[in-house]
């Protein structure tokens, strides 16, 4: 019986790890799917190499999902409710990487301090911004010539690391229940 418990715990750990590394985005005016697996973003058969592991993915029901990395763990990540906009502020300088997975018609703007940042890499669906400083702020909106779809569909189907931890705890609780 102890072997069975170990197998269940191993299975839950493996599942939590795999699902914690995957993010699915279904988005906007031109629907597509994107998955993050390790350091690679896969979109409709193509791949984009991510420059760093992402600390967190920000999605709030709109047409852009932001992946954010910052090197200083004391930085504070903040979001604006119901807007595709976020900021990171730090007390000491930090390296920032922002990966914007977006609707092809959306326009992303990132600023470090008061300076606008140009993307280090850009495709119709992904823009990668890199900066160093005390803060960064990014937002997304549609260009004046593009109309927003009436119903935007966006999902994070895949588990973030925090949700994967909850899954692990639930699995361990179920193993204890089996006693």
C-alpha positions in Angstrom: 0.0 0.0 0.0 2.8 2.5 0.7 4.0 2.0 -2.9 0.6 3.0 -4.2 0.7 6.2 -2.1 4.2 7.0 -3.5 2.9 6.5 -7.0 -0.1 8.8 -6.5 2.2 11.5 -5.0 4.7 11.1 -7.9 1.8 11.3 -10.4 0.4 14.5 -8.8 3.8 16.1 -8.6 4.5 15.3 -12.3 1.1 16.6 -13.3 1.5 19.8 -11.3 4.9 20.4 -12.7 3.9 19.9 -16.4 0.7 21.9 -16.0 2.5 24.7 -14.1 4.7 25.2 -17.2 1.8 25.6 -19.7 -0.3 28.6 -20.5 -3.0 28.6 -23.2 -4.3 31.8 -24.8 -7.3 31.9 -27.1 -7.8 35.4 -28.2 -9.6 38.2 -30.0 -10.3 39.2 -33.6 -8.2 36.6 -35.2 -8.4 33.6 -32.8 -5.2 31.5 -32.2 -3.7 29.4 -29.5 -0.4 29.9 -27.7 1.3 27.6 -25.3 4.3 28.2 -23.1 6.4 25.1 -22.6 9.7 25.8 -20.7 11.4 28.7 -22.5 9.5 28.4 -25.8 6.2 30.1 -26.8 4.3 28.0 -29.4 1.8 29.7 -31.6 -0.1 27.9 -34.4 2.9 25.7 -35.3 5.5 28.5 -35.0 7.8 29.1 -32.0 9.2 32.1 -30.2 12.1 31.6 -27.8 11.5 33.4 -24.5 14.6 35.2 -23.2 13.9 34.3 -19.5 11.6 32.3 -17.3 8.5 34.3 -16.6 7.7 35.2 -13.0 3.9 35.6 -13.7 1.3 35.8 -16.4 -1.1 38.6 -16.3 -4.5 38.2 -17.9 -7.6 40.1 -17.0 -10.3 39.3 -19.6 -8.9 41.3 -22.5 -7.0 40.8 -25.7 -3.5 40.7 -24.4 -1.7 38.4 -22.0 1.5 39.7 -20.4 4.3 37.5 -19.2 6.5 39.4 -16.8 10.0 38.8 -15.5 11.8 41.0 -13.0 15.2 40.1 -11.5 14.6 41.7 -8.0 12.2 39.6 -5.9 11.4 42.6 -3.8 9.7 44.4 -6.7 5.9 44.9 -6.5 3.6 43.9 -9.4 0.4 45.9 -9.7 -2.5 45.6 -12.1 -5.3 47.9 -13.1 -8.8 46.4 -12.8 -10.5 45.5 -16.1 -7.7 47.0 -18.2 -4.9 45.3 -20.1 -2.4 47.4 -18.1 0.1 46.6 -15.3 3.2 48.1 -13.6 6.2 46.8 -11.6 8.0 49.1 -9.2 11.2 48.3 -7.4 13.3 50.0 -4.6 16.6 48.9 -6.4 17.3 48.6 -10.1 16.1 45.4 -11.8 16.1 43.8 -15.2 12.7 43.5 -16.8 11.4 41.3 -19.6 7.8 41.6 -20.8 6.3 39.2 -23.3 3.0 40.5 -24.7 0.9 37.7 -26.4 -1.7 39.7 -28.1 -4.4 40.0 -30.7 -2.7 40.9 -34.0 -4.6 44.2 -34.2 -3.7 45.2 -30.6 -1.0 47.8 -30.0 1.3 47.4 -26.9 3.1 50.3 -25.2 5.7 49.8 -22.5 7.6 52.5 -20.6 10.6 52.3 -18.3 10.3 55.5 -16.2 9.0 58.1 -18.7 10.8 56.6 -21.7 8.9 54.5 -24.2 10.6 51.1 -24.9 10.8 49.6 -28.4 10.3 45.9 -28.6 13.4 43.8 -28.8 11.5 41.2 -30.9 8.1 41.6 -32.6 5.6 39.6 -34.6 1.9 40.1 -35.3 1.0 38.1 -32.1 4.0 38.5 -29.8 6.2 41.5 -28.7 9.1 41.2 -26.3 10.3 44.2 -24.3 13.5 44.4 -22.2 14.6 47.2 -19.9 16.6 47.9 -16.7 15.5 50.4 -14.1 13.3 51.0 -11.1 9.9 50.5 -12.8 8.1 49.4 -15.9 4.5 49.9 -17.1 2.8 48.3 -20.1 -0.6 48.6 -21.6 -2.4 47.3 -24.6 -5.1 48.8 -26.8 -6.5 48.7 -30.3 -5.2 51.1 -32.9 -7.6 53.8 -34.1 -8.3 51.9 -37.4 -9.1 48.6 -35.7 -12.4 47.9 -34.1 -12.5 45.8 -31.0 -14.5 42.6 -31.5 -17.9 42.5 -29.8 -17.0 39.5 -27.8 -13.4 38.8 -26.9 -12.6 35.4 -25.8 -9.5 34.9 -23.7 -8.6 31.9 -21.5 -5.7 30.8 -19.4 -6.4 27.1 -19.6 -3.4 25.6 -18.2 -2.3 26.1 -14.7 -0.1 28.7 -13.3 2.5 27.8 -10.7 0.2 28.8 -7.9 -2.7 26.8 -9.2 -0.3 23.8 -9.7 0.6 24.1 -6.0 -3.0 24.0 -5.0 -3.4 20.9 -7.2 -0.4 19.3 -5.4 -1.9 20.1 -2.0 -5.2 18.6 -3.1 -3.5 15.4 -4.3 -1.7 15.0 -1.0 -4.9 15.6 0.9 -6.6 12.8 -1.2 -3.7 10.4 -0.4 -4.2 11.0 3.3 -8.0 10.4 2.9 -7.2 7.0 1.4 -5.7 5.8 4.7 
